[in-house]
Amino acid sequence: MTLKSMTGFSRTDGVRGETNWFWEVRSVNGRSLDLRLRLPSGLERLEAGTRSLCQETLARGNCTINLGIKREAGKMEIRLNDVALAQALAVAQRAQGLTDLTPASLDTLLAMRGVVETAELEESEEQRASLTEVLLAGLTDALDQLVAARTAEGERLQLVIEMQLATIEELVVRATNEVARQPEVFAERFREQIARLNDVSATFEPERLHQEALLLATKADIQEELDRLRAHVAAASELIASGQPAGRKLEFLAQEFNREANTICSKASGIEISRTGLELKAVIDQLREQVQNIE
C-alpha cells in the first residue's frame, strides 16, 4: 500500500444538450478536510451532492471545487400578450373615433412593445434532474483523477520518507555503538579529572567521587532514547504499510522523533554522540516537512 499526498489537481468537462460544463478540483495541505465550493448561480441544488461525494472520496486537505457552466443560446418561444393586445386595440379604436383616421393594422398592433414577447424555453424538472445527474457524474470523474494524482505524488513522498526512516535507523545503530564505548571513555576521562584534582588537593573522599561518577554516567546515558527511536521507526513503518490515511499520526511521530533527538544532544558527553545527535535532528526536520504533505 502507498501513502497519498494532499496536493493535486484535476479537471473534467463535457456537454449536455446546449450546456457546456467543466469541473476543476484543487487540493493542498490541510489539518482536516476543508471544502470550498464555487457553484454558478442557479445550481445551488448541487451543493449537498458535491459535499457528499468529496467527503466520501477525500480524508484531508484544503480543497477548492469549481464548476463552470456556459449555455448556448436556447430555443426561443414567441408569446402573444392578450391583455396588451386588447389594450392596444382599444386605444387604436378610440383614436380612430377621435380622428376619423384609417384603423390601425394588425402589423402595427403586433409591433407595439409588450404585445408580442420572446422568451427562452424553461427547462423542465426532468431536464434539470438529468443535468444534475450528468454534472455529479462529471464531479465523480474529477475526484477519481484527483485521487490518482494524489496517489502518484504520495508514492514519491513515500520513497523519500522511507529513505529518511532508514537513515534514522542507521544513525541509531551508530549511536548505539558509540554508547557501548561510552562507559570506558567516560571512566578514563573521569580518572584524568580526578588525577588533576588530586594534584591540587588530596582531601577528596574516594566513595563520594565514585557516587558522583555514577551519577554523571547515568545522566549521560542515552540508551532509553535510542530504544524509543527504534520503536518510533517501527511504528512509522507500520503506518505506511497499513494503507490508511496516516498523515496526522506520522506528524505526531515526527514530533516524538525530534523530542528524542533533542534529548540525545542535551545528554551527549562526547563529540561523536553530539555529531550523531545533530545528524538525527537534521534528517528528522526533513521528515517533519515531508509528512505534512501526507493525507
C-alpha positions in Angstrom: 0.0 0.0 0.0 1.1 3.5 -0.7 0.7 6.9 1.1 -1.4 9.6 -0.5 -0.4 13.3 -0.8 -2.8 16.1 -0.1 -1.7 18.1 -3.1 -3.3 17.5 -6.5 -5.3 19.0 -9.4 -7.9 17.6 -11.8 -10.3 18.8 -14.5 -13.2 17.2 -16.4 -15.5 18.7 -18.9 -18.5 17.8 -21.0 -21.6 18.8 -22.9 -25.2 18.1 -22.2 -27.6 19.5 -24.7 -26.9 23.2 -25.1 -24.9 23.3 -21.8 -21.1 23.1 -21.7 -19.6 22.4 -18.3 -16.3 21.8 -16.5 -15.2 20.8 -13.0 -11.8 21.9 -11.6 -10.7 20.4 -8.3 -7.6 21.6 -6.4 -6.3 20.4 -3.1 -3.4 21.4 -0.9 -2.2 20.6 2.7 -4.7 21.0 5.5 -5.2 19.8 9.0 -8.6 18.4 8.1 -11.0 18.2 5.1 -11.9 21.8 4.2 -14.2 22.1 1.2 -14.6 25.4 -0.7 -17.4 25.2 -3.3 -17.8 27.6 -6.2 -21.1 26.8 -8.0 -22.8 29.0 -10.6 -25.9 30.9 -9.7 -29.0 28.7 -10.1 -27.1 25.5 -9.4 -27.1 25.7 -5.6 -29.0 22.4 -5.5 -25.7 20.7 -6.3 -24.1 21.7 -3.1 -25.3 18.8 -0.9 -24.3 16.2 -3.6 -21.0 17.8 -4.2 -20.0 17.8 -0.5 -21.2 14.2 -0.1 -19.0 13.0 -3.0 -16.0 14.9 -1.7 -16.4 13.6 1.9 -16.7 10.0 0.6 -13.5 10.3 -1.5 -11.1 12.5 0.4 -9.9 12.4 4.1 -7.8 15.6 4.4 -6.8 18.7 2.5 -7.9 22.2 1.7 -10.0 21.6 -1.5 -11.4 24.1 -3.9 -14.2 22.7 -6.2 -15.1 25.0 -9.1 -18.0 24.3 -11.5 -18.1 26.3 -14.8 -21.2 26.5 -16.9 -21.7 28.0 -20.4 -25.1 27.8 -22.0 -25.6 28.2 -25.8 -28.4 30.3 -27.0 -31.5 28.3 -26.2 -34.7 27.8 -28.2 -36.9 30.9 -28.2 -40.7 30.9 -27.8 -42.9 33.7 -29.2 -45.8 34.6 -26.9 -48.8 36.9 -27.5 -49.7 39.0 -24.6 -53.5 39.0 -24.8 -54.0 41.8 -22.3 -51.5 44.1 -24.0 -53.1 43.4 -27.4 -56.6 44.2 -26.1 -55.4 47.4 -24.6 -53.6 48.4 -27.8 -56.7 47.7 -29.9 -58.9 49.7 -27.6 -56.5 52.6 -27.8 -56.4 52.4 -31.6 -60.2 52.2 -31.9 -60.6 55.2 -29.6 -58.0 57.2 -31.6 -59.9 56.4 -34.8 -63.1 57.7 -33.3 -61.5 60.9 -32.3 -59.6 61.5 -35.5 -61.6 59.6 -38.1 -58.3 58.2 -39.5 -57.6 54.8 -41.0 -57.9 52.0 -38.5 -54.6 50.6 -37.2 -53.5 47.5 -39.0 -52.7 44.2 -37.3 -49.0 44.6 -38.2 -49.0 47.9 -36.3 -50.6 46.5 -33.3 -48.2 43.5 -33.1 -45.2 45.8 -33.4 -46.2 47.7 -30.2 -43.9 46.9 -27.3 -45.2 44.2 -25.0 -47.8 42.8 -27.4 -45.5 40.1 -28.7 -42.9 38.7 -26.3 -40.0 36.4 -26.8 -38.6 34.2 -24.0 -36.1 31.3 -23.7 -37.8 28.0 -23.1 -37.5 26.9 -19.5 -36.1 23.6 -18.5 -38.5 21.0 -17.2 -37.9 19.2 -13.9 -36.8 16.2 -15.8 -34.3 18.2 -17.8 -32.9 19.8 -14.6 -32.6 16.4 -12.9 -30.8 15.0 -15.9 -28.3 17.9 -15.9 -27.8 17.4 -12.1 -27.0 13.7 -12.7 -24.6 14.4 -15.5 -22.8 17.1 -13.5 -22.4 14.9 -10.4 -21.1 12.1 -12.6 -18.5 14.6 -14.0 -17.5 15.5 -10.5 -17.0 11.9 -9.6 -14.6 11.5 -12.5 -12.8 14.7 -11.4 -12.4 13.3 -7.9 -11.1 10.0 -9.2 -8.5 11.8 -11.2 -7.6 13.9 -8.2 -7.1 10.8 -6.1 -4.9 9.3 -8.8 -2.8 12.4 -8.8 -2.5 12.5 -5.0 -1.6 8.8 -5.0 1.2 9.3 -7.6 2.6 12.2 -5.5 2.2 10.0 -2.4 4.3 7.3 -3.9 7.1 9.7 -4.5 6.8 11.1 -1.0 6.8 7.5 0.5 10.1 6.7 -1.1 11.6 9.9 0.4 10.1 9.1 3.8 11.3 5.5 3.8 14.8 6.7 3.0 14.7 9.1 5.9 13.5 6.4 8.3 16.3 4.2 7.0 18.8 7.0 7.7 17.4 7.4 11.2 17.9 3.7 11.8 21.5 3.9 10.6 22.2 6.8 12.9 20.6 4.9 15.9 22.9 2.0 15.2 25.9 4.3 15.1 24.9 6.0 18.3 24.4 2.6 19.9 27.9 1.6 19.0 29.2 4.8 20.4 27.2 4.3 23.6 28.8 0.9 24.0 32.2 2.6 24.2 30.9 5.4 26.4 31.5 3.9 29.9 35.2 3.2 29.4 35.7 6.6 27.7 33.8 8.3 30.5 35.7 6.4 33.2 39.0 7.3 31.6 38.0 11.0 31.4 36.9 11.0 35.0 40.1 9.4 36.2 42.1 12.1 34.4 40.0 14.8 36.0 40.4 13.2 39.5 44.1 13.0 39.0 44.3 16.7 38.2 42.2 17.5 41.2 44.4 15.3 43.5 47.3 17.3 42.3 45.7 20.3 43.8 44.1 18.7 46.9 44.2 15.3 48.5 41.0 15.7 50.6 38.5 14.2 48.1 36.8 11.1 49.5 37.0 8.1 47.1 33.5 6.9 47.9 32.0 10.3 47.2 33.9 10.5 44.0 32.6 7.1 43.0 29.0 8.2 43.6 29.4 11.4 41.6 30.9 9.4 38.7 27.9 7.0 38.7 25.5 10.0 38.8 27.2 11.7 35.9 27.3 8.4 33.9 23.5 7.9 34.5 22.7 11.4 33.3 24.7 10.9 30.2 23.1 7.5 29.3 21.0 7.8 26.1 20.1 4.1 25.7 16.4 4.8 26.6 16.2 7.5 23.9 17.7 5.2 21.3 15.2 2.4 22.2 12.3 4.8 21.7 13.7 6.0 18.4 13.7 2.3 17.2 10.1 1.9 18.4 9.1 5.1 16.5 10.7 3.9 13.3 8.8 0.6 13.6 5.6 2.4 14.3 6.1 4.7 11.2 6.8 1.7 9.0 3.6 0.0 10.2 1.5 3.1 9.5 2.9 3.3 5.9 2.1 -0.4 5.4 -1.4 0.0 6.7 -2.7 1.7 3.6 -4.9 4.0 5.7 -4.7 7.8 5.9 -1.6 8.2 8.2 -0.6 11.9 7.9 -1.7 13.1 11.3 -0.2 10.1 13.1 3.1 10.5 11.2 3.2 14.1 12.1 2.9 13.1 15.8 5.6 10.5 15.4 7.9 13.1 13.8 7.4 15.3 16.9 8.4 12.4 19.1 11.4 11.7 16.9 12.5 15.3 17.4 12.0 15.1 21.2 14.3 12.1 21.5 17.0 13.7 19.2 16.9 16.9 21.3 17.4 14.8 24.5 20.3 12.9 22.9 22.0 16.2 22.0 21.5 17.6 25.5 22.9 14.4 27.2 25.8 14.0 24.7 29.1 13.8 26.6 31.3 13.2 23.6 31.9 14.7 20.2 30.8 11.7 18.2 27.4 11.3 20.0 26.9 15.0 19.7 27.6 14.9 16.0 25.2 11.9 15.6 22.5 13.7 17.5 22.8 16.7 15.2 22.6 14.5 12.1 19.5 12.9 13.6 17.9 16.3 14.1 18.6 17.3 10.5 17.0 14.2 9.0 14.1 14.4 11.4 13.4 18.0 10.4 13.3 16.8 6.8 10.9 14.0 7.8 8.6 16.5 9.5 8.4 18.6 6.4 7.5 15.6 4.2 4.8 14.1 6.4 3.0 17.4 6.5 2.0 16.6 2.9 0.5 13.2 3.6 -3.2 12.7 3.8 
